Amino acid sequence: MGLLLLVRHGQASFGTDDYDRLSTLGFEQARQLGVRLAGQLDASTRIVAGGLRRQQETARSLLEGAGLDPSAVRTDPRWNEYDADDLVARVLLPDSTADLTDRTTFQSVLDEALIRWTAGVHDADYAEPWPAFSGRVGAALDEVAAAPGVTVVVTSAGTIGAVCTRLLDAPPPTWALFTRVMANASLTKVVTGTSGTSLLTVNDHAHLEHDRALVTYR
Protein backbone atom coordinates (compact mmCIF):
# COMPACT_ATOMS: atom_id res chain seq x y z
CA MET A 1 0.00 0.00 0.00
CA GLY A 2 1.19 3.52 -0.82
CA LEU A 3 0.29 6.70 1.05
CA LEU A 4 0.55 10.03 -0.74
CA LEU A 5 0.49 13.23 1.32
CA LEU A 6 -0.24 16.29 -0.82
CA VAL A 7 0.77 19.55 0.83
CA ARG A 8 -0.27 22.98 -0.34
CA HIS A 9 2.55 25.50 0.02
CA GLY A 10 2.54 27.94 2.92
CA GLN A 11 1.31 31.50 2.51
CA ALA A 12 3.16 33.24 -0.31
CA SER A 13 3.87 36.97 -0.63
CA PHE A 14 0.68 38.24 -2.27
CA GLY A 15 0.71 41.94 -3.09
CA THR A 16 4.51 42.23 -3.17
CA ASP A 17 6.91 42.44 -6.09
CA ASP A 18 7.62 38.70 -5.79
CA TYR A 19 4.61 36.52 -4.99
CA ASP A 20 6.63 33.32 -5.40
CA ARG A 21 8.27 33.28 -1.97
CA LEU A 22 6.90 32.40 1.42
CA SER A 23 5.86 35.06 3.87
CA THR A 24 7.10 34.82 7.45
CA LEU A 25 3.74 33.25 8.29
CA GLY A 26 4.13 30.79 5.40
CA PHE A 27 7.39 29.46 6.83
CA GLU A 28 5.73 28.95 10.21
CA GLN A 29 2.73 27.17 8.68
CA ALA A 30 5.07 24.74 6.91
CA ARG A 31 7.07 24.16 10.07
CA GLN A 32 3.90 23.44 12.05
CA LEU A 33 2.89 20.81 9.48
CA GLY A 34 6.35 19.25 9.77
CA VAL A 35 5.96 19.01 13.54
CA ARG A 36 2.63 17.25 13.04
CA LEU A 37 4.08 14.77 10.54
CA ALA A 38 7.27 14.05 12.48
CA GLY A 39 6.01 10.66 13.65
CA GLN A 40 5.01 9.58 10.12
CA LEU A 41 8.13 10.58 8.21
CA ASP A 42 11.67 9.29 8.32
CA ALA A 43 14.79 9.29 6.18
CA SER A 44 13.23 6.77 3.77
CA THR A 45 10.21 8.98 2.99
CA ARG A 46 10.14 10.31 -0.57
CA ILE A 47 9.86 14.11 -0.59
CA VAL A 48 8.88 15.75 -3.88
CA ALA A 49 8.16 19.40 -4.63
CA GLY A 50 7.29 21.43 -7.66
CA GLY A 51 9.92 23.77 -9.00
CA LEU A 52 8.35 27.00 -7.77
CA ARG A 53 10.15 28.85 -5.00
CA ARG A 54 7.17 28.81 -2.62
CA GLN A 55 6.85 25.05 -3.05
CA GLN A 56 10.57 24.45 -2.46
CA GLU A 57 10.65 26.69 0.62
CA THR A 58 7.62 24.93 2.06
CA ALA A 59 9.20 21.52 1.54
CA ARG A 60 12.41 22.52 3.30
CA SER A 61 10.60 24.17 6.21
CA LEU A 62 8.34 21.13 6.60
CA LEU A 63 11.37 18.85 6.79
CA GLU A 64 13.04 21.09 9.34
CA GLY A 65 9.88 20.97 11.46
CA ALA A 66 9.90 17.18 11.22
CA GLY A 67 13.57 17.00 12.23
CA LEU A 68 14.71 15.70 8.84
CA ASP A 69 17.31 16.77 6.29
CA PRO A 70 15.87 19.79 4.39
CA SER A 71 18.06 18.98 1.38
CA ALA A 72 16.26 15.68 0.72
CA VAL A 73 13.77 17.22 -1.72
CA ARG A 74 13.39 15.93 -5.28
CA THR A 75 12.08 18.49 -7.76
CA ASP A 76 9.39 17.60 -10.28
CA PRO A 77 8.01 20.58 -12.27
CA ARG A 78 4.89 18.61 -13.17
CA TRP A 79 3.66 19.63 -9.71
CA ASN A 80 3.95 23.35 -10.54
CA GLU A 81 0.84 25.49 -10.31
CA TYR A 82 -0.96 26.83 -13.38
CA ASP A 83 0.21 30.25 -14.61
CA ALA A 84 -2.29 32.60 -12.95
CA ASP A 85 -0.76 35.68 -14.61
CA ASP A 86 -1.36 34.21 -18.07
CA LEU A 87 -4.94 33.27 -17.21
CA VAL A 88 -5.79 36.65 -15.70
CA ALA A 89 -4.30 38.51 -18.67
CA ARG A 90 -6.83 36.82 -20.97
CA VAL A 91 -9.83 38.36 -19.20
CA LEU A 92 -8.53 41.88 -18.47
CA LEU A 93 -9.07 44.63 -21.01
CA PRO A 94 -5.92 46.59 -21.95
CA ASP A 95 -7.26 49.70 -20.18
CA SER A 96 -8.40 47.85 -17.07
CA THR A 97 -7.92 49.69 -13.78
CA ALA A 98 -8.61 46.65 -11.60
CA ASP A 99 -6.43 46.65 -8.48
CA LEU A 100 -5.00 43.15 -8.50
CA THR A 101 -3.17 43.77 -5.22
CA ASP A 102 -6.57 43.78 -3.51
CA ARG A 103 -7.41 40.20 -2.50
CA THR A 104 -11.14 40.45 -3.19
CA THR A 105 -10.63 42.04 -6.60
CA PHE A 106 -7.96 39.54 -7.57
CA GLN A 107 -10.14 36.59 -6.55
CA SER A 108 -13.06 37.91 -8.60
CA VAL A 109 -10.88 38.33 -11.70
CA LEU A 110 -9.24 34.93 -11.14
CA ASP A 111 -12.63 33.21 -10.84
CA GLU A 112 -13.60 34.61 -14.24
CA ALA A 113 -10.25 33.57 -15.69
CA LEU A 114 -10.56 29.99 -14.40
CA ILE A 115 -14.02 29.59 -15.92
CA ARG A 116 -12.70 30.72 -19.29
CA TRP A 117 -9.62 28.50 -19.04
CA THR A 118 -11.51 25.30 -18.21
CA ALA A 119 -14.38 25.87 -20.66
CA GLY A 120 -12.50 24.19 -23.52
CA VAL A 121 -13.40 26.93 -26.01
CA HIS A 122 -10.24 29.05 -25.84
CA ASP A 123 -7.48 26.45 -25.49
CA ALA A 124 -5.41 27.97 -28.30
CA ASP A 125 -5.07 31.21 -26.30
CA TYR A 126 -2.99 29.68 -23.53
CA ALA A 127 0.61 28.58 -23.20
CA GLU A 128 -0.74 25.67 -21.14
CA PRO A 129 -4.43 24.95 -21.77
CA TRP A 130 -6.49 23.14 -19.17
CA PRO A 131 -6.18 19.66 -20.80
CA ALA A 132 -2.37 19.96 -20.78
CA PHE A 133 -2.34 21.09 -17.14
CA SER A 134 -4.64 18.34 -15.93
CA GLY A 135 -2.75 15.81 -18.04
CA ARG A 136 0.67 16.61 -16.57
CA VAL A 137 -0.72 16.55 -13.03
CA GLY A 138 -2.39 13.22 -13.76
CA ALA A 139 0.88 11.76 -15.05
CA ALA A 140 2.75 12.95 -11.95
CA LEU A 141 0.02 11.48 -9.73
CA ASP A 142 0.19 8.08 -11.45
CA GLU A 143 3.93 7.94 -10.86
CA VAL A 144 3.95 8.75 -7.14
CA ALA A 145 0.76 6.79 -6.39
CA ALA A 146 2.42 3.62 -7.68
CA ALA A 147 5.28 3.90 -5.18
CA PRO A 148 5.08 1.90 -1.94
CA GLY A 149 5.40 3.54 1.45
CA VAL A 150 4.92 7.24 2.13
CA THR A 151 5.44 10.01 -0.40
CA VAL A 152 5.07 13.71 0.41
CA VAL A 153 4.43 16.08 -2.50
CA VAL A 154 4.57 19.82 -1.87
CA THR A 155 2.57 21.63 -4.51
CA SER A 156 -0.25 24.17 -4.93
CA ALA A 157 -4.02 24.48 -4.65
CA GLY A 158 -4.69 24.08 -8.36
CA THR A 159 -2.65 20.91 -8.69
CA ILE A 160 -4.19 19.38 -5.57
CA GLY A 161 -7.63 20.26 -6.91
CA ALA A 162 -6.74 18.56 -10.20
CA VAL A 163 -5.79 15.39 -8.30
CA CYS A 164 -9.06 15.46 -6.35
CA THR A 165 -11.26 15.93 -9.40
CA ARG A 166 -9.38 13.20 -11.27
CA LEU A 167 -9.88 10.70 -8.44
CA LEU A 168 -13.54 11.68 -8.06
CA ASP A 169 -14.09 11.78 -11.85
CA ALA A 170 -15.55 15.24 -11.36
CA PRO A 171 -15.89 18.06 -13.95
CA PRO A 172 -13.74 21.24 -14.03
CA PRO A 173 -16.27 23.37 -12.10
CA THR A 174 -15.72 21.05 -9.13
CA TRP A 175 -11.98 21.62 -9.47
CA ALA A 176 -12.48 25.37 -9.07
CA LEU A 177 -14.42 24.80 -5.84
CA PHE A 178 -11.53 22.81 -4.39
CA THR A 179 -9.01 25.53 -5.21
CA ARG A 180 -10.97 28.31 -3.53
CA VAL A 181 -11.08 26.68 -0.09
CA MET A 182 -7.62 25.07 0.03
CA ALA A 183 -5.81 26.37 3.11
CA ASN A 184 -2.11 27.15 3.03
CA ALA A 185 0.02 24.27 4.38
CA SER A 186 -3.02 21.98 4.33
CA LEU A 187 -2.81 18.23 3.93
CA THR A 188 -4.66 16.02 1.43
CA LYS A 189 -4.24 12.23 1.70
CA VAL A 190 -4.40 9.72 -1.13
CA VAL A 191 -4.01 5.97 -0.65
CA THR A 192 -3.22 3.28 -3.24
CA GLY A 193 -4.05 -0.36 -2.58
CA THR A 194 -5.53 -3.42 -4.22
CA SER A 195 -8.73 -1.54 -5.06
CA GLY A 196 -6.90 1.32 -6.77
CA THR A 197 -6.09 4.90 -5.80
CA SER A 198 -8.55 6.72 -3.54
CA LEU A 199 -8.94 10.08 -1.89
CA LEU A 200 -8.98 9.81 1.92
CA THR A 201 -9.03 13.38 3.22
CA VAL A 202 -8.93 16.84 1.65
CA ASN A 203 -7.66 20.17 2.99
CA ASP A 204 -6.88 18.99 6.53
CA HIS A 205 -5.36 21.90 8.45
CA ALA A 206 -6.05 20.88 12.04
CA HIS A 207 -2.37 21.49 12.84
CA LEU A 208 -2.97 25.22 12.33
CA GLU A 209 -6.30 25.65 14.09
CA HIS A 210 -4.83 26.18 17.56
CA ASP A 211 -4.01 29.71 16.34
CA ARG A 212 -6.55 31.27 13.98
CA ALA A 213 -3.86 33.62 12.63
CA LEU A 214 -2.11 30.60 11.07
CA VAL A 215 -5.11 29.74 8.86
CA THR A 216 -4.90 31.53 5.51
CA TYR A 217 -6.07 30.83 1.99
CA ARG A 218 -3.83 33.12 -0.09
N, C-alpha and C positions, 0 to 999 in steps of 0.2 A: 504494500500500500504506500502511496505517495501523498504527502501533505504539502500543499502550496499555500504560502502566506503572502498575500498581495498587500503591499503597504503603499498608501498614498504619501507623497512627500510632505514634509512639514510646511508651515506657512512660508510662502515666498515673499518677495519684496514688492508687492503691488503698489503702484503709484510712484515708484522711484525710477531712476534712469536705467536700472538693471533688474527686471523682475526675476530673472533666472538665478537667484541666490536666496538662501534661507534668511529670514529675519532672525533676530535674537530669540524670539518666541518659537520659531520653527525649529531651531536647534534643540531647544528644551523639549518640545513635543516629541521629536525623534528620540531623544535620550530617554524620556519617560517610557516610550514604547519598548526600547531596548531593555530597560529595567524589568518591565513586565515579561518579556520573552526570555529572560536570562536562563530560566530553568528548562526551556525547550530547545535552546540552541547550543551548539558546541562547535569545536573546530572542524567537524566533518560536515556541518551544514553548508549547503550551497547558497551563496549570497550573490544575487544578480541585481543590477540596476540599469536603468536607461542611461543614455549618455548626457542628459541635461544636467547642468550644474546643481540644481535644486534636488534632483534625484540622487546624485552622487553624494552630496553633503548629508542628505538624510540617511543614506546607507551607512556612511562612516559614523555618524552620531549615534545611530541605532546600535551599531556594533560596540562602540565605546560604552554605551549604557548597559549593554549585556556583558561587558567585561571581556570582549573578544577583539581580535586583531582588526583594526579598521581598514587595513590594506587588503583584506581578503575579499574584495568586491570584484566580480566579473562584469564587464560592461557589455550590454546587448542593446544597440540602438532601436531594435524593434519594439522596445518598451517605452520609447519616447512618446510624449504627448503629441496630439495634433497641433498644427501651426495656427494658433488662435489669431495672430496678426493677419495672416493671409485670409482667413475666413471673415474676419471683421471688415477687412478692406473691401470685400465684395458687396457689402450691403450699405456702406457709407457713401454718400454723394461727395464729389470732390470739394464742395463748399460747405460740408457739414461742420457745425460748431459744437458737436456733441463732446462733452467733457469726459473722456475715457479714463481719467484718473478718479472719477467718482464711481464708487462701487456699484451703486444702484443703476446708474446710466450704463456702465460697462456691461452689467449682467443683462440688461434689456437688449442692448445691441448684440451681445453674444448669443442670446436666445434666438434672435432673428437669424443670425448667421448660421447657427447649428441646424435650424429647420431647412434653410436653403441648401446647406451642404449635404444633408442626408436625404434630400428629396429625390435624388437620382436624375434630376433634369439638367443640372448645370455642371456635371462632372468635368467637362472639358475646361472649365474656368480655373480649376485648382491644380496646384503642384502635386497634391496628394488628395485625390477624391476619396469620398467615404469608402467605396469598396476596397480601395488599396489600403487604407488605414485599417479597416476591420480585418482584412486579409492578413496583413503583417502581424497584427496582434494575435490573431488566431493561430498563425504558424508558430509564434513564440510560445503561446500557451501549450500547444500540442507537444512541443519539445520538453518544457519543464514539467508538464503533468505526467509525462512518461517516466520520469526519474523516480527511483525509490527514495524513501527517507523524506527529510524536510528540505524544502527550498523556499527561500525568502526572495521575493522580487519587489524592489522599490521602484515605483512608477508614478503614474498620475491618475487623476479622476477619470479622464476620458478613456484611458486604456483599461482601467479596472471596469468601467461601465461596459466597454466592449466585450470583456471576458464574461461579465454577468449576463448580458443579453445573448451571447453565443450559447452559453450553457443552458439558458432558459428558452432558447429558440424564440426570442422576443423581437419585435420590430424596432427600428431606429428611434421612434418616439419614446419607447421605454428606456433606451440608452440615455437619452437626454435627461430623463427624470433621475436616473442614478447619478449622473454627473453633478447635478445641482445640489444634492444633499450629502455628498461625500466629504466627510470631515478631514482636515489635515492630520497626517500621521495616524489615520484609521487603518483597521485591519480587516481584510476580507479573506476567508478561508475556502480553499478548494481541495477536495479529496479525490484521489483516483484509486479505484479498487477493481474487483472482478466485475462489478456492474457498470463500470465506466467512470467518467469524470463528473463530479457533482459539486454544486455550490452548497457550502455549509452555512456560512454566516457572511453578512455584508455590512461594511461600514461600522465595525465594532470600535468604539473609542472610549470604552469604560476606563481605560488607564489615564484618561485626561479629565474625567468628570469630577474628580475630587477638588478641582479648581476650575471654575467656569471660564476663567480668563484663558485657559489653555485650549478651549474648544473654538476652533475657527473653521471657516469654509473657503476662504480665499487668502 
